Amino acid sequence: MRLDSAAFMHAAHALYRSAGLVDIEPYPETEIPTDVWPYWVFMERPLA
């Protein structure tokens, strides 16, 4: 499972990390424009 969210969403990131998600580099399938990647957080967690 992958997700992305704006960098200012600190409480959401804490919740995601508590659920086992970890920070990753931007993933190829993201619809987030490359010019805003520096202001975005990308995360993932294996489901298996």
N, C-alpha and C positions, 0 to 999 in steps of 0.2 A: 504494500500500500504506500502510495506517495501522496504528499500534499505540499502546498505552498501557501504562504501567507505573508502579509506585510510585516516588515521588521519591527514596527512599533507595537505589535500585538504580543507583548511580553507574557501576559497571563495565559493567553492561548498556547504559546510555545511551552510554557511550564506544564500545562495540562497534557499537551502532546508528548512531551518527554516523559511524563509520569506514566503514560500509556505505552512506553517503549519505543517511541519514534526517535530517530537520531538525525542530526544535521547531515546533509549531503550537498554535493555540487548540483547546480541546475541540471535537470534531466531533459533529454531530447524531446519528450512529448509535451513539455509544458507549453501553455499558451501565453505565458507571461513574456512580454517583449524584452529583448536582451538589454535594452537601455535602462530598464528598471531593476534588473537582477541584483545590483548592489544594494537595493533597498528592500529586498525580499529574502525570506528564509525558506529553504527547501528541505523537506524531511522525508524519511521513509521508515517502514517497519515491515519485516518479512511476516507473512500471514501463516506460513507453515511451521 
